Amino acid sequence: MAAVLACGEGAVVSHRSAAHLLGVLRTRPAKPEVTVPTTAGRRRPGIVIHRVKALHPHDTSTLDGIPIATVPRVLIDLAPSATPSDLTRACHEAWVRHGTGPDHVEACIARNPHRKGIARLRHALCADVTLSALEDRFVALLRRHGLPLPRTNVDRDGDKVDCHWPRHDLTVELLSYRFHATRHAFEADVARRRRSNHLAFTYGDVCDRGGATAAELRRRLYAV
């Protein structure tokens, strides 16, 4: 808030500072970043100021009373400089935390058609990403057993799913033990899920019983 007030009327938190506040990036920037709707003005020590001719009203909002760029606008701000993996993760978190999908981003692009990094952002919106060590280990298990790799953390019928094989119409969720009271309860819950149409695997399935898990997947992927 102090950085916004220091930058004058119309200023909003933006770029990596906004991404951190909105939860779409984990890392906090060294200095607060603010966008100001003017191409003139003085520098402010300790603040990274981005100057633009104008900020569209639909690209600004408030968070806990702090003027801030909207999620789609923040993704556009990040696009030129973020690494491909960080940008893809940001797009995923934007969807999970704020329901921000490609349509919202495209509407923001239409309001800001000359911004740099648009192609990178569009690619990140539909790119696959792994979001945990368990997901990385699961992909490594598939590679070791010569199984086809799934799409990861992608949209399926309006929901983000961990792993999906479109050609085989198979979806797998990788479930974390830490959200259950005991390991026994967690494993029992997953076993019940697997007996239904919901296919799920745990850390134990991937790391301790990888051979059996790979065999089950092979049966599912190549079932006649």
MIMI-386721 format. One record per residue: residue number from 1; residue in one letter; y, x, z of N, C-alpha, C in turn. Coordinates in steps of 0.02 Angstrom, whole numbers. Layout:
<atoms>
+-----+---+--------+--------+--------+--------+--------+--------+--------+--------+--------+
:   k : r :     nY :     nX :     nZ :    caY :    caX :    caZ :     cY :     cX :     cZ :
+-----+---+--------+--------+--------+--------+--------+--------+--------+--------+--------+
: NUM : A :      Y :      X :      Z :      Y :      X :      Z :      Y :      X :      Z :
...
+-----+---+--------+--------+--------+--------+--------+--------+--------+--------+--------+
</atoms>
This chain:
<atoms>
+-----+---+--------+--------+--------+--------+--------+--------+--------+--------+--------+
:   k : r :     nY :     nX :     nZ :    caY :    caX :    caZ :     cY :     cX :     cZ :
+-----+---+--------+--------+--------+--------+--------+--------+--------+--------+--------+
:   1 : M :    -60 :     41 :      0 :      0 :      0 :      0 :     63 :     44 :      0 :
:   2 : A :     60 :     99 :     38 :    118 :    143 :     41 :    133 :    172 :    -28 :
:   3 : A :     81 :    191 :    -65 :     91 :    219 :   -132 :    121 :    167 :   -178 :
:   4 : V :     98 :    105 :   -174 :    126 :     52 :   -216 :    199 :     40 :   -200 :
:   5 : L :    215 :     37 :   -136 :    285 :     25 :   -117 :    330 :     82 :   -138 :
:   6 : A :    302 :    143 :   -136 :    342 :    201 :   -155 :    358 :    202 :   -230 :
:   7 : C :    318 :    166 :   -269 :    326 :    168 :   -342 :    368 :    110 :   -369 :
:   8 : G :    387 :     64 :   -327 :    434 :     13 :   -349 :    403 :    -52 :   -372 :
:   9 : E :    446 :    -97 :   -395 :    425 :   -164 :   -415 :    376 :   -162 :   -473 :
:  10 : G :    324 :   -203 :   -467 :    274 :   -210 :   -520 :    218 :   -159 :   -517 :
:  11 : A :    222 :   -111 :   -472 :    170 :    -59 :   -467 :    106 :    -88 :   -439 :
:  12 : V :     49 :    -62 :   -462 :    -17 :    -83 :   -437 :    -62 :    -23 :   -429 :
:  13 : V :   -106 :    -25 :   -381 :   -158 :     25 :   -375 :   -203 :     20 :   -436 :
:  14 : S :   -222 :     77 :   -465 :   -260 :     76 :   -527 :   -308 :    135 :   -531 :
:  15 : H :   -342 :    140 :   -588 :   -386 :    196 :   -604 :   -438 :    207 :   -547 :
:  16 : R :   -449 :    269 :   -527 :   -502 :    284 :   -479 :   -488 :    257 :   -410 :
:  17 : S :   -425 :    252 :   -391 :   -409 :    223 :   -326 :   -430 :    149 :   -324 :
:  18 : A :   -413 :    113 :   -376 :   -433 :     42 :   -380 :   -509 :     36 :   -385 :
:  19 : A :   -540 :     80 :   -424 :   -612 :     77 :   -431 :   -647 :     87 :   -364 :
:  20 : H :   -620 :    132 :   -323 :   -649 :    143 :   -256 :   -638 :     82 :   -212 :
:  21 : L :   -577 :     55 :   -211 :   -563 :     -3 :   -169 :   -605 :    -63 :   -189 :
:  22 : L :   -618 :    -70 :   -253 :   -657 :   -127 :   -278 :   -732 :   -116 :   -274 :
:  23 : G :   -752 :    -56 :   -255 :   -824 :    -41 :   -247 :   -861 :    -26 :   -310 :
:  24 : V :   -826 :    -11 :   -365 :   -862 :      4 :   -427 :   -873 :     79 :   -436 :
:  25 : L :   -839 :    120 :   -397 :   -852 :    192 :   -393 :   -856 :    211 :   -320 :
:  26 : R :   -901 :    256 :   -303 :   -910 :    276 :   -233 :   -858 :    327 :   -211 :
:  27 : T :   -839 :    372 :   -255 :   -796 :    427 :   -235 :   -723 :    406 :   -231 :
:  28 : R :   -690 :    431 :   -179 :   -619 :    417 :   -170 :   -579 :    474 :   -202 :
:  29 : P :   -529 :    459 :   -243 :   -490 :    513 :   -274 :   -449 :    551 :   -222 :
:  30 : A :   -431 :    613 :   -239 :   -393 :    654 :   -192 :   -324 :    626 :   -179 :
:  31 : K :   -294 :    595 :   -229 :   -227 :    566 :   -223 :   -230 :    493 :   -246 :
:  32 : P :   -190 :    449 :   -216 :   -187 :    379 :   -239 :   -160 :    376 :   -310 :
:  33 : E :   -190 :    332 :   -351 :   -168 :    322 :   -420 :   -136 :    253 :   -426 :
:  34 : V :    -78 :    252 :   -457 :    -39 :    190 :   -463 :    -14 :    184 :   -535 :
:  35 : T :    -17 :    124 :   -562 :     12 :    110 :   -628 :     77 :     73 :   -619 :
:  36 : V :    128 :     95 :   -656 :    195 :     67 :   -651 :    216 :     41 :   -720 :
:  37 : P :    241 :    -22 :   -724 :    262 :    -50 :   -788 :    331 :    -26 :   -810 :
:  38 : T :    338 :     39 :   -821 :    400 :     68 :   -847 :    383 :    137 :   -873 :
:  39 : T :    418 :    158 :   -924 :    406 :    225 :   -952 :    454 :    276 :   -924 :
:  40 : A :    497 :    256 :   -878 :    546 :    302 :   -847 :    538 :    299 :   -772 :
:  41 : G :    564 :    349 :   -739 :    562 :    350 :   -666 :    547 :    419 :   -639 :
:  42 : R :    558 :    426 :   -574 :    547 :    490 :   -543 :    474 :    498 :   -522 :
:  43 : R :    455 :    561 :   -513 :    389 :    576 :   -485 :    389 :    562 :   -410 :
:  44 : R :    329 :    549 :   -384 :    321 :    539 :   -312 :    269 :    589 :   -288 :
:  45 : P :    288 :    636 :   -245 :    241 :    686 :   -221 :    180 :    653 :   -189 :
:  46 : G :    121 :    678 :   -206 :     60 :    652 :   -177 :     32 :    591 :   -210 :
:  47 : I :     65 :    565 :   -262 :     42 :    505 :   -297 :     34 :    520 :   -371 :
:  48 : V :    -22 :    500 :   -400 :    -31 :    505 :   -472 :     -5 :    440 :   -503 :
:  49 : I :     47 :    446 :   -543 :     79 :    386 :   -572 :     63 :    382 :   -646 :
:  50 : H :     38 :    323 :   -667 :     25 :    308 :   -737 :     78 :    258 :   -759 :
:  51 : R :    116 :    277 :   -810 :    170 :    234 :   -833 :    151 :    199 :   -899 :
:  52 : V :    163 :    134 :   -902 :    149 :     94 :   -961 :    210 :     52 :   -976 :
:  53 : K :    215 :     28 :  -1038 :    272 :    -14 :  -1056 :    271 :    -80 :  -1018 :
:  54 : A :    211 :   -108 :  -1009 :    206 :   -172 :   -975 :    136 :   -181 :   -949 :
:  55 : L :    130 :   -221 :   -897 :     65 :   -241 :   -870 :     58 :   -317 :   -879 :
:  56 : H :      5 :   -338 :   -915 :     -5 :   -409 :   -925 :    -21 :   -442 :   -857 :
:  57 : P :      5 :   -501 :   -844 :     -9 :   -535 :   -780 :    -83 :   -545 :   -767 :
:  58 : H :   -123 :   -555 :   -819 :   -195 :   -564 :   -810 :   -231 :   -499 :   -792 :
:  59 : D :   -195 :   -443 :   -795 :   -226 :   -379 :   -779 :   -207 :   -354 :   -709 :
:  60 : T :   -175 :   -397 :   -670 :   -156 :   -379 :   -602 :   -180 :   -432 :   -552 :
:  61 : S :   -192 :   -409 :   -491 :   -215 :   -455 :   -439 :   -194 :   -425 :   -372 :
:  62 : T :   -222 :   -450 :   -318 :   -211 :   -422 :   -252 :   -277 :   -415 :   -215 :
:  63 : L :   -283 :   -365 :   -173 :   -342 :   -355 :   -130 :   -317 :   -339 :    -60 :
:  64 : D :   -331 :   -384 :    -13 :   -306 :   -375 :     55 :   -230 :   -366 :     56 :
:  65 : G :   -196 :   -402 :     11 :   -123 :   -400 :      8 :    -95 :   -342 :    -32 :
:  66 : I :   -139 :   -299 :    -59 :   -117 :   -240 :    -97 :   -118 :   -257 :   -171 :
:  67 : P :    -63 :   -250 :   -207 :    -64 :   -261 :   -279 :   -112 :   -211 :   -312 :
:  68 : I :   -156 :   -236 :   -355 :   -209 :   -195 :   -383 :   -225 :   -218 :   -453 :
:  69 : A :   -247 :   -173 :   -495 :   -270 :   -192 :   -562 :   -335 :   -232 :   -557 :
:  70 : T :   -346 :   -277 :   -604 :   -407 :   -316 :   -605 :   -466 :   -271 :   -623 :
:  71 : V :   -527 :   -296 :   -611 :   -586 :   -256 :   -625 :   -591 :   -237 :   -699 :
:  72 : P :   -582 :   -285 :   -747 :   -586 :   -264 :   -817 :   -534 :   -211 :   -835 :
:  73 : R :   -473 :   -218 :   -808 :   -422 :   -169 :   -821 :   -440 :   -100 :   -792 :
:  74 : V :   -471 :   -100 :   -734 :   -492 :    -37 :   -703 :   -545 :     -2 :   -746 :
:  75 : L :   -591 :    -41 :   -774 :   -642 :    -12 :   -818 :   -609 :     20 :   -879 :
:  76 : I :   -558 :    -12 :   -907 :   -521 :     17 :   -963 :   -485 :     81 :   -941 :
:  77 : D :   -457 :     79 :   -881 :   -423 :    139 :   -855 :   -472 :    198 :   -848 :
:  78 : L :   -533 :    183 :   -827 :   -582 :    236 :   -816 :   -612 :    264 :   -881 :
:  79 : A :   -612 :    223 :   -933 :   -650 :    239 :   -994 :   -634 :    308 :  -1024 :
:  80 : P :   -571 :    329 :  -1029 :   -559 :    393 :  -1063 :   -584 :    454 :  -1025 :
:  81 : S :   -587 :    452 :   -958 :   -601 :    513 :   -920 :   -666 :    513 :   -881 :
:  82 : A :   -694 :    455 :   -866 :   -756 :    453 :   -827 :   -814 :    479 :   -868 :
:  83 : T :   -862 :    510 :   -833 :   -923 :    532 :   -867 :   -961 :    470 :   -891 :
:  84 : P :  -1004 :    477 :   -942 :  -1043 :    419 :   -965 :  -1083 :    386 :   -909 :
:  85 : S :  -1114 :    426 :   -865 :  -1153 :    397 :   -812 :  -1109 :    360 :   -761 :
:  86 : D :  -1051 :    389 :   -744 :  -1006 :    356 :   -697 :   -978 :    291 :   -726 :
:  87 : L :   -963 :    293 :   -791 :   -936 :    233 :   -823 :   -989 :    178 :   -827 :
:  88 : T :  -1050 :    196 :   -841 :  -1104 :    147 :   -844 :  -1117 :    118 :   -775 :
:  89 : R :  -1117 :    160 :   -723 :  -1126 :    135 :   -655 :  -1068 :     89 :   -636 :
:  90 : A :  -1007 :    107 :   -655 :   -950 :     65 :   -639 :   -957 :     -4 :   -671 :
:  91 : C :   -979 :     -5 :   -734 :   -989 :    -69 :   -769 :  -1043 :   -111 :   -733 :
:  92 : H :  -1096 :    -78 :   -711 :  -1149 :   -113 :   -675 :  -1123 :   -142 :   -609 :
:  93 : E :  -1087 :   -101 :   -570 :  -1061 :   -125 :   -506 :  -1009 :   -180 :   -516 :
:  94 : A :   -971 :   -175 :   -570 :   -922 :   -228 :   -585 :   -957 :   -295 :   -595 :
:  95 : W :  -1014 :   -293 :   -628 :  -1052 :   -355 :   -640 :  -1082 :   -381 :   -575 :
:  96 : V :  -1115 :   -335 :   -537 :  -1150 :   -356 :   -476 :  -1101 :   -380 :   -422 :
:  97 : R :  -1046 :   -343 :   -412 :  -1000 :   -359 :   -357 :   -948 :   -412 :   -375 :
:  98 : H :   -929 :   -414 :   -438 :   -873 :   -457 :   -457 :   -888 :   -506 :   -514 :
:  99 : G :   -949 :   -503 :   -541 :   -966 :   -547 :   -596 :   -929 :   -532 :   -660 :
: 100 : T :   -906 :   -470 :   -667 :   -868 :   -450 :   -726 :   -915 :   -428 :   -781 :
: 101 : G :   -918 :   -467 :   -835 :   -963 :   -453 :   -891 :   -925 :   -433 :   -953 :
: 102 : P :   -962 :   -422 :  -1008 :   -930 :   -401 :  -1071 :   -875 :   -448 :  -1095 :
: 103 : D :   -882 :   -514 :  -1086 :   -831 :   -560 :  -1109 :   -764 :   -548 :  -1073 :
: 104 : H :   -767 :   -535 :  -1007 :   -706 :   -521 :   -970 :   -674 :   -456 :   -993 :
: 105 : V :   -716 :   -406 :  -1006 :   -689 :   -342 :  -1029 :   -660 :   -348 :  -1098 :
: 106 : E :   -693 :   -385 :  -1142 :   -667 :   -393 :  -1210 :   -600 :   -430 :  -1209 :
: 107 : A :   -591 :   -478 :  -1165 :   -527 :   -513 :  -1159 :   -473 :   -464 :  -1138 :
: 108 : C :   -489 :   -418 :  -1093 :   -440 :   -369 :  -1071 :   -425 :   -319 :  -1126 :
: 109 : I :   -476 :   -301 :  -1165 :   -466 :   -256 :  -1222 :   -418 :   -288 :  -1272 :
: 110 : A :   -427 :   -353 :  -1283 :   -383 :   -389 :  -1330 :   -310 :   -386 :  -1307 :
: 111 : R :   -299 :   -383 :  -1241 :   -231 :   -378 :  -1216 :   -205 :   -307 :  -1218 :
: 112 : N :   -252 :   -259 :  -1224 :   -234 :   -188 :  -1224 :   -271 :   -151 :  -1280 :
: 113 : P :   -258 :   -170 :  -1343 :   -300 :   -147 :  -1398 :   -293 :    -73 :  -1415 :
: 114 : H :   -241 :    -40 :  -1391 :   -230 :     29 :  -1412 :   -247 :     80 :  -1358 :
: 115 : R :   -282 :     58 :  -1306 :   -301 :    105 :  -1253 :   -357 :    151 :  -1277 :
: 116 : K :   -357 :    211 :  -1252 :   -409 :    260 :  -1269 :   -474 :    242 :  -1233 :
: 117 : G :   -530 :    263 :  -1263 :   -595 :    255 :  -1230 :   -628 :    188 :  -1239 :
: 118 : I :   -602 :    145 :  -1282 :   -631 :     78 :  -1290 :   -703 :     82 :  -1315 :
: 119 : A :   -716 :    126 :  -1363 :   -785 :    132 :  -1389 :   -832 :    156 :  -1335 :
: 120 : R :   -810 :    203 :  -1293 :   -852 :    227 :  -1238 :   -866 :    171 :  -1189 :
: 121 : L :   -816 :    130 :  -1176 :   -826 :     75 :  -1129 :   -875 :     23 :  -1156 :
: 122 : R :   -869 :      6 :  -1220 :   -915 :    -42 :  -1249 :   -986 :    -16 :  -1247 :
: 123 : H :   -995 :     48 :  -1258 :  -1062 :     77 :  -1254 :  -1089 :     74 :  -1183 :
: 124 : A :  -1046 :     89 :  -1134 :  -1067 :     88 :  -1064 :  -1087 :     18 :  -1041 :
: 125 : L :  -1054 :    -33 :  -1068 :  -1068 :   -102 :  -1048 :  -1140 :   -122 :  -1063 :
: 126 : C :  -1169 :    -93 :  -1114 :  -1237 :   -112 :  -1133 :  -1287 :    -55 :  -1124 :
: 127 : A :  -1265 :     -1 :  -1091 :  -1309 :     57 :  -1082 :  -1354 :     47 :  -1020 :
: 128 : D :  -1410 :     81 :  -1021 :  -1455 :     80 :   -964 :  -1434 :    132 :   -912 :
: 129 : V :  -1450 :    119 :   -849 :  -1434 :    166 :   -797 :  -1485 :    157 :   -740 :
: 130 : T :  -1504 :    212 :   -708 :  -1544 :    207 :   -647 :  -1497 :    217 :   -588 :
: 131 : L :  -1509 :    177 :   -536 :  -1461 :    173 :   -481 :  -1489 :    197 :   -414 :
: 132 : S :  -1550 :    223 :   -414 :  -1579 :    246 :   -351 :  -1633 :    298 :   -365 :
: 133 : A :  -1650 :    335 :   -313 :  -1703 :    384 :   -318 :  -1770 :    349 :   -335 :
: 134 : L :  -1781 :    290 :   -307 :  -1843 :    254 :   -321 :  -1848 :    237 :   -395 :
: 135 : E :  -1793 :    215 :   -426 :  -1794 :    200 :   -497 :  -1807 :    263 :   -538 :
: 136 : D :  -1778 :    319 :   -518 :  -1791 :    383 :   -553 :  -1864 :    401 :   -549 :
: 137 : R :  -1894 :    392 :   -490 :  -1965 :    409 :   -481 :  -2010 :    362 :   -521 :
: 138 : F :  -1990 :    299 :   -526 :  -2029 :    252 :   -565 :  -2029 :    271 :   -639 :
: 139 : V :  -1971 :    289 :   -666 :  -1967 :    310 :   -736 :  -2009 :    374 :   -746 :
: 140 : A :  -2006 :    420 :   -698 :  -2046 :    481 :   -703 :  -2121 :    465 :   -703 :
: 141 : L :  -2141 :    416 :   -663 :  -2211 :    394 :   -661 :  -2233 :    368 :   -730 :
: 142 : L :  -2191 :    328 :   -761 :  -2208 :    301 :   -827 :  -2216 :    357 :   -878 :
: 143 : R :  -2171 :    407 :   -874 :  -2175 :    463 :   -921 :  -2240 :    502 :   -911 :
: 144 : R :  -2260 :    514 :   -849 :  -2321 :    552 :   -835 :  -2383 :    517 :   -862 :
: 145 : H :  -2382 :    452 :   -862 :  -2441 :    414 :   -884 :  -2434 :    390 :   -956 :
: 146 : G :  -2384 :    413 :   -992 :  -2376 :    396 :  -1062 :  -2363 :    323 :  -1076 :
: 147 : L :  -2331 :    290 :  -1029 :  -2316 :    219 :  -1037 :  -2246 :    210 :  -1068 :
: 148 : P :  -2237 :    156 :  -1104 :  -2170 :    144 :  -1134 :  -2117 :    135 :  -1081 :
: 149 : L :  -2058 :    160 :  -1093 :  -2004 :    155 :  -1045 :  -1968 :     88 :  -1052 :
: 150 : P :  -1946 :     59 :   -996 :  -1912 :     -5 :   -998 :  -1837 :      3 :  -1006 :
: 151 : R :  -1803 :    -50 :  -1021 :  -1730 :    -53 :  -1010 :  -1720 :    -56 :   -934 :
: 152 : T :  -1668 :    -23 :   -909 :  -1657 :    -21 :   -837 :  -1588 :    -48 :   -820 :
: 153 : N :  -1589 :    -92 :   -768 :  -1527 :   -122 :   -743 :  -1487 :   -154 :   -799 :
: 154 : V :  -1520 :   -199 :   -835 :  -1488 :   -233 :   -890 :  -1489 :   -309 :   -877 :
: 155 : D :  -1450 :   -344 :   -916 :  -1445 :   -416 :   -909 :  -1505 :   -450 :   -941 :
: 156 : R :  -1535 :   -497 :   -905 :  -1588 :   -539 :   -933 :  -1576 :   -610 :   -910 :
: 157 : D :  -1557 :   -652 :   -957 :  -1545 :   -723 :   -943 :  -1494 :   -731 :   -887 :
: 158 : G :  -1442 :   -689 :   -887 :  -1389 :   -697 :   -838 :  -1399 :   -660 :   -773 :
: 159 : D :  -1456 :   -625 :   -765 :  -1469 :   -587 :   -704 :  -1480 :   -514 :   -722 :
: 160 : K :  -1457 :   -470 :   -678 :  -1471 :   -399 :   -685 :  -1541 :   -386 :   -657 :
: 161 : V :  -1583 :   -353 :   -695 :  -1650 :   -338 :   -673 :  -1660 :   -262 :   -673 :
: 162 : D :  -1705 :   -239 :   -630 :  -1715 :   -166 :   -624 :  -1745 :   -137 :   -687 :
: 163 : C :  -1800 :   -167 :   -710 :  -1837 :   -141 :   -768 :  -1862 :   -198 :   -811 :
: 164 : H :  -1853 :   -192 :   -876 :  -1875 :   -245 :   -920 :  -1899 :   -216 :   -986 :
: 165 : W :  -1958 :   -239 :  -1008 :  -1986 :   -221 :  -1073 :  -1979 :   -281 :  -1119 :
: 166 : P :  -1928 :   -284 :  -1161 :  -1917 :   -343 :  -1203 :  -1976 :   -360 :  -1248 :
: 167 : R :  -2007 :   -310 :  -1278 :  -2063 :   -323 :  -1324 :  -2123 :   -353 :  -1289 :
: 168 : H :  -2130 :   -339 :  -1225 :  -2188 :   -363 :  -1188 :  -2171 :   -420 :  -1140 :
: 169 : D :  -2107 :   -440 :  -1138 :  -2084 :   -493 :  -1093 :  -2107 :   -480 :  -1022 :
: 170 : L :  -2099 :   -418 :   -999 :  -2119 :   -398 :   -932 :  -2058 :   -373 :   -894 :
: 171 : T :  -2050 :   -398 :   -832 :  -1996 :   -376 :   -789 :  -2026 :   -350 :   -724 :
: 172 : V :  -1999 :   -294 :   -700 :  -2020 :   -264 :   -637 :  -1959 :   -254 :   -593 :
: 173 : E :  -1965 :   -274 :   -530 :  -1914 :   -260 :   -480 :  -1941 :   -207 :   -432 :
: 174 : L :  -1899 :   -159 :   -414 :  -1917 :   -106 :   -368 :  -1882 :   -121 :   -302 :
: 175 : L :  -1921 :   -133 :   -250 :  -1895 :   -159 :   -187 :  -1893 :   -106 :   -133 :
: 176 : S :  -1838 :   -104 :    -97 :  -1828 :    -53 :    -46 :  -1854 :    -77 :     22 :
: 177 : Y :  -1891 :    -34 :     55 :  -1919 :    -49 :    121 :  -1866 :    -58 :    175 :
: 178 : R :  -1808 :    -26 :    167 :  -1759 :    -24 :    221 :  -1731 :    -93 :    238 :
: 179 : F :  -1739 :   -143 :    193 :  -1713 :   -209 :    207 :  -1763 :   -254 :    242 :
: 180 : H :  -1821 :   -226 :    263 :  -1872 :   -264 :    298 :  -1881 :   -234 :    368 :
: 181 : A :  -1903 :   -275 :    415 :  -1907 :   -254 :    485 :  -1961 :   -200 :    495 :
: 182 : T :  -2019 :   -210 :    463 :  -2073 :   -161 :    470 :  -2104 :   -148 :    402 :
: 183 : R :  -2137 :    -91 :    396 :  -2168 :    -75 :    332 :  -2224 :   -124 :    316 :
: 184 : H :  -2262 :   -144 :    368 :  -2317 :   -191 :    356 :  -2290 :   -257 :    328 :
: 185 : A :  -2236 :   -282 :    358 :  -2207 :   -345 :    335 :  -2182 :   -338 :    263 :
: 186 : F :  -2152 :   -281 :    250 :  -2126 :   -269 :    183 :  -2181 :   -268 :    131 :
: 187 : E :  -2234 :   -230 :    144 :  -2290 :   -225 :     97 :  -2323 :   -293 :     88 :
: 188 : A :  -2331 :   -330 :    141 :  -2362 :   -397 :    136 :  -2319 :   -443 :     93 :
: 189 : D :  -2253 :   -439 :    101 :  -2209 :   -481 :     61 :  -2215 :   -465 :    -12 :
: 190 : V :  -2217 :   -401 :    -28 :  -2223 :   -381 :    -98 :  -2290 :   -401 :   -127 :
: 191 : A :  -2343 :   -397 :    -86 :  -2409 :   -418 :   -110 :  -2409 :   -492 :   -128 :
: 192 : R :  -2374 :   -533 :    -88 :  -2368 :   -604 :   -103 :  -2330 :   -615 :   -168 :
: 193 : R :  -2277 :   -576 :   -178 :  -2238 :   -581 :   -240 :  -2282 :   -565 :   -300 :
: 194 : R :  -2323 :   -513 :   -294 :  -2363 :   -492 :   -351 :  -2416 :   -544 :   -368 :
: 195 : R :  -2440 :   -581 :   -318 :  -2489 :   -633 :   -333 :  -2457 :   -690 :   -371 :
: 196 : S :  -2392 :   -694 :   -369 :  -2357 :   -745 :   -408 :  -2336 :   -714 :   -475 :
: 197 : N :  -2289 :   -747 :   -509 :  -2266 :   -721 :   -573 :  -2213 :   -666 :   -567 :
: 198 : H :  -2194 :   -650 :   -505 :  -2143 :   -599 :   -493 :  -2177 :   -532 :   -482 :
: 199 : L :  -2168 :   -486 :   -528 :  -2199 :   -420 :   -522 :  -2151 :   -373 :   -488 :
: 200 : A :  -2172 :   -344 :   -432 :  -2129 :   -300 :   -393 :  -2169 :   -241 :   -367 :
: 201 : F :  -2135 :   -184 :   -360 :  -2167 :   -124 :   -333 :  -2123 :    -95 :   -278 :
: 202 : T :  -2156 :    -61 :   -231 :  -2122 :    -29 :   -175 :  -2123 :     46 :   -184 :
: 203 : Y :  -2091 :     81 :   -136 :  -2093 :    154 :   -136 :  -2165 :    178 :   -133 :
: 204 : G :  -2206 :    145 :    -91 :  -2276 :    165 :    -86 :  -2313 :    156 :   -151 :
: 205 : D :  -2300 :    101 :   -186 :  -2332 :     90 :   -251 :  -2315 :    145 :   -300 :
: 206 : V :  -2253 :    167 :   -299 :  -2230 :    217 :   -348 :  -2251 :    287 :   -328 :
: 207 : C :  -2243 :    305 :   -264 :  -2252 :    374 :   -242 :  -2320 :    389 :   -212 :
: 208 : D :  -2350 :    340 :   -177 :  -2415 :    351 :   -145 :  -2473 :    325 :   -186 :
: 209 : R :  -2462 :    272 :   -223 :  -2516 :    241 :   -262 :  -2496 :    238 :   -336 :
: 210 : G :  -2467 :    292 :   -361 :  -2442 :    293 :   -428 :  -2494 :    280 :   -481 :
: 211 : G :  -2554 :    307 :   -472 :  -2607 :    297 :   -521 :  -2626 :    224 :   -528 :
: 212 : A :  -2633 :    189 :   -471 :  -2650 :    118 :   -473 :  -2593 :     77 :   -503 :
: 213 : T :  -2532 :     95 :   -486 :  -2474 :     60 :   -514 :  -2471 :     68 :   -589 :
: 214 : A :  -2482 :    130 :   -613 :  -2481 :    142 :   -685 :  -2537 :    103 :   -720 :
: 215 : A :  -2595 :     99 :   -688 :  -2651 :     62 :   -718 :  -2634 :    -13 :   -722 :
: 216 : E :  -2603 :    -40 :   -670 :  -2584 :   -110 :   -672 :  -2533 :   -123 :   -726 :
: 217 : L :  -2485 :    -79 :   -732 :  -2434 :    -87 :   -784 :  -2465 :    -82 :   -854 :
: 218 : R :  -2512 :    -36 :   -862 :  -2545 :    -30 :   -928 :  -2580 :    -95 :   -946 :
: 219 : R :  -2613 :   -126 :   -896 :  -2646 :   -190 :   -910 :  -2595 :   -244 :   -929 :
: 220 : R :  -2540 :   -245 :   -893 :  -2489 :   -296 :   -907 :  -2456 :   -285 :   -975 :
: 221 : L :  -2442 :   -222 :   -990 :  -2405 :   -206 :  -1053 :  -2449 :   -217 :  -1114 :
: 222 : Y :  -2514 :   -206 :  -1106 :  -2557 :   -209 :  -1165 :  -2607 :   -266 :  -1160 :
: 223 : A :  -2592 :   -316 :  -1119 :  -2637 :   -374 :  -1114 :  -2640 :   -410 :  -1180 :
: 224 : V :  -2699 :   -430 :  -1199 :  -2708 :   -467 :  -1263 :  -2693 :   -541 :  -1250 :
+-----+---+--------+--------+--------+--------+--------+--------+--------+--------+--------+
</atoms>
